[in-house]
Amino acid sequence: ESLTCNEWKSFCLTNLTRADIDCFHGHLTLKVVHNVPSMRFEIDQDYSYNDFFIPTFHNLTQLELLSLNYSWRFLRQVLNHCPMLQKLKINEADVAEETWNRKDDKENWVDPDVVPQCLSLHLRTCDLVNFLGLQGELLLAKYILKNAKVLQTMRIWNWGQPNIKKLLSTCPRASATCRLTLYHFQCKLLLLYPSCHFISFYHAIAPRQSS
């Protein structure tokens, strides 16, 4: 069955339970999948984030973003359009060699004027994968910790910032029950091939006890 341009613009997969999107070429209308409760979304690093119209995902509770490549403005838009989000996983870097060797962000994370509803009311789990320890990444992690009021678990897979425990363990947390777990890898290959047995360690930072 074929669709006209106008039909495509209004087309929606209403019964879809999960969307797995690899967007490397062409324009994608996200409105088609705006009803899904679970989504995995990967974009090529050279793709323009300005090409996307982001609808409001009223039913989305689980989201995985791959190859975000530090487009913090795009991430802010996504958070603002996912009001019911409970589980967020961000794979911040791709596997290109220039990514692993970078020393700073293309842009820094800037706190939104208004805290996204998902952070204020619903986000319970946040995973940050391929954490290089760049300034924007640290600002993002701190922002989530300071504003996610019902967050239960934040896990960070880090290989580029040896002082991450010191930098994040003293950060205020909006959720009194939030547990922060930091995995520090001594070899970036662990992030590419997690089944390999290279040296690594982790810190589990328990919620602060009220006095």
Phi and psi in degrees as a GROMACS rama.xvg file:
@    title "Ramachandran Plot"
@    xaxis  label "Phi"
@    yaxis  label "Psi"
@TYPE xy
-105.711  158.817  SER-2
-126.547  142.182  LEU-3
-75.9715  169.025  THR-4
-59.4126  -43.4059  CYS-5
-67.4892  -37.9797  ASN-6
-66.2322  -37.707  GLU-7
-64.1724  -38.4547  TRP-8
-62.9919  -31.6668  LYS-9
-102.235  1.07343  SER-10
-72.572  139.82  PHE-11
-145.105  134.068  CYS-12
-87.4994  88.9939  LEU-13
-71.7772  -26.5126  THR-14
-102.099  9.13306  ASN-15
-70.4189  133.687  LEU-16
-99.3759  -21.4212  THR-17
-152.297  137.869  ARG-18
-115.663  128.089  ALA-19
-118.556  101.784  ASP-20
-114.756  120.082  ILE-21
-111.333  106.331  ASP-22
-108.823  100.901  CYS-23
-113.759  -23.0615  PHE-24
-142.623  144.525  HIS-25
79.4266  171.932  GLY-26
-92.636  134.414  HIS-27
-114.438  129.871  LEU-28
-91.3184  103.884  THR-29
-68.6785  -17.0758  LEU-30
-59.6089  -26.3439  LYS-31
-59.7897  -32.1911  VAL-32
-114.806  22.4262  VAL-33
-70.9891  -8.51847  HIS-34
-94.1758  -4.07136  ASN-35
-68.6345  145.88  VAL-36
-86.3903  -17.105  PRO-37
-141.373  135.661  SER-38
-147.36  138.508  MET-39
-114.419  129.914  ARG-40
-136.063  116.674  PHE-41
-121.999  134.639  GLU-42
-126.805  138.868  ILE-43
-62.6568  143.788  ASP-44
-63.8837  -22.0267  GLN-45
-91.7138  -1.482  ASP-46
-79.5429  142.843  TYR-47
-81.9714  121.845  SER-48
-69.7761  -16.6769  TYR-49
-71.304  -11.7283  ASN-50
-77.5297  -6.36095  ASP-51
-104.444  127.349  PHE-52
-91.4622  122.413  PHE-53
-100.546  112.155  ILE-54
-77.8405  173.654  PRO-55
-84.8965  124.034  THR-56
-94.7146  84.9751  PHE-57
-66.7639  -26.3934  HIS-58
-103.589  -3.07094  ASN-59
-74.1081  119.49  LEU-60
-113.998  -18.2908  THR-61
-131.082  128.853  GLN-62
-139.762  132.277  LEU-63
-121.617  121.889  GLU-64
-108.526  123.425  LEU-65
-111.698  145.552  LEU-66
54.8855  46.3363  SER-67
-62.0965  -34.4478  LEU-68
53.2332  39.8575  ASN-69
63.6944  28.817  TYR-70
-86.5659  82.3645  SER-71
-67.7725  -32.9099  TRP-72
-62.4993  -40.7161  ARG-73
-63.1764  -42.214  PHE-74
-63.1824  -41.1626  LEU-75
-60.2371  -41.2357  ARG-76
-62.5515  -43.2347  GLN-77
-61.0865  -47.8615  VAL-78
-60.6889  -38.2528  LEU-79
-69.1848  -19.6892  ASN-80
-106.598  11.3374  HIS-81
-126.579  69.6344  CYS-82
-65.2404  -21.8254  PRO-83
-104.237  10.3777  MET-84
-61.5622  128.891  LEU-85
-112.29  -32.1066  GLN-86
-127.118  124.531  LYS-87
-128.015  127.171  LEU-88
-125.366  124.395  LYS-89
-120.09  116.675  ILE-90
-94.4374  100.132  ASN-91
-75.8029  -24.654  GLU-92
-126.215  153.797  ALA-93
-92.4522  -170.367  ASP-94
-99.3406  10.4015  VAL-95
-66.6925  143.633  ALA-96
-61.1318  -36.2942  GLU-97
-66.2676  -26.3814  GLU-98
-67.5898  -46.0346  THR-99
-66.7786  -24.4248  TRP-100
-95.2859  -1.77952  ASN-101
-71.4128  151.002  ARG-102
-113.522  -14.7864  LYS-103
-150.573  170.421  ASP-104
-83.9579  154.67  ASP-105
-66.6673  -35.9191  LYS-106
-147.547  155.766  GLU-107
-96.4287  154.498  ASN-108
-66.0229  134.109  TRP-109
-121.76  126.26  VAL-110
-59.8395  133.225  ASP-111
-63.1628  155.024  PRO-112
-64.373  -34.1952  ASP-113
-123.799  132.618  VAL-114
-65.2287  127.477  VAL-115
-55.917  143.817  PRO-116
-59.0567  -35.5316  GLN-117
-62.2149  -36.648  CYS-118
-71.8241  -40.9514  LEU-119
-67.4525  -34.4325  SER-120
-122.398  -26.3674  LEU-121
-129.066  -29.1196  HIS-122
-64.9147  122.942  LEU-123
-113.811  -27.4718  ARG-124
-134.504  132.799  THR-125
-136.533  123.706  CYS-126
-116.742  128.446  ASP-127
-115.099  112.495  LEU-128
-107.459  149.114  VAL-129
58.8749  50.3738  ASN-130
-81.8548  116.464  PHE-131
-93.625  -8.32115  LEU-132
82.7837  20.7412  GLY-133
-75.2194  161.136  LEU-134
-58.0686  -44.332  GLN-135
-61.5128  -37.5967  GLY-136
-65.0102  -44.2928  GLU-137
-63.6842  -41.5691  LEU-138
-63.399  -40.5068  LEU-139
-62.9284  -48.816  LEU-140
-59.3334  -44.1121  ALA-141
-65.3496  -38.5904  LYS-142
-63.0553  -43.7978  TYR-143
-64.1236  -45.2476  ILE-144
-60.4087  -38.2772  LEU-145
-78.7798  -16.5727  LYS-146
-123.476  -13.7362  ASN-147
-84.073  97.6345  ALA-148
-73.152  -22.8407  LYS-149
-116.45  17.063  VAL-150
-63.2215  128.966  LEU-151
-102.887  -34.4513  GLN-152
-142.13  128.505  THR-153
-123.147  127.053  MET-154
-122.348  134.551  ARG-155
-126.221  124.179  ILE-156
-97.6076  104.966  TRP-157
-116.944  139.341  ASN-158
-133.256  -10.8566  TRP-159
-106.186  -4.21383  GLY-160
-130.548  95.3662  GLN-161
-66.3138  -20.2838  PRO-162
-99.6161  20.5692  ASN-163
-61.5144  -35.9921  ILE-164
-61.1428  -45.9821  LYS-165
-64.3601  -38.5366  LYS-166
-72.706  -30.1724  LEU-167
-108.712  -22.8058  LEU-168
-66.1763  -26.5491  SER-169
-95.1098  1.46079  THR-170
-69.7048  133.583  CYS-171
-58.6264  145.702  PRO-172
-123.819  129.166  ARG-173
-69.4474  -27.7694  ALA-174
-99.3523  123.593  SER-175
-71.4829  -13.8294  ALA-176
-107.364  7.93165  THR-177
-72.2858  129.355  CYS-178
-108.84  124.052  ARG-179
-103.081  121.988  LEU-180
-118.929  126.862  THR-181
-115.754  121.776  LEU-182
-104.508  119.887  TYR-183
-111.415  120.644  HIS-184
-101.657  136.122  PHE-185
-87.7202  -2.64945  GLN-186
-144.772  128.832  CYS-187
-65.5144  -18.163  LYS-188
-63.1209  -23.3416  LEU-189
-62.1565  -34.2009  LEU-190
-74.9403  -25.4332  LEU-191
-89.3736  -35.2307  LEU-192
-131.163  78.4362  TYR-193
-64.0217  -15.2741  PRO-194
-79.8378  -13.3984  SER-195
-74.4307  151.771  CYS-196
-104.816  74.3982  HIS-197
-95.3955  165.391  PHE-198
-69.8344  132.88  ILE-199
-152.463  165.842  SER-200
-149.571  165.181  PHE-201
-141.137  156.737  TYR-202
-120.372  130.299  HIS-203
-106.627  115.51  ALA-204
-105.291  107.239  ILE-205
-70.2507  160.774  ALA-206
-59.7787  148.287  PRO-207
-71.7211  139.238  ARG-208
-84.599  134.829  GLN-209
-72.1236  142.944  SER-210
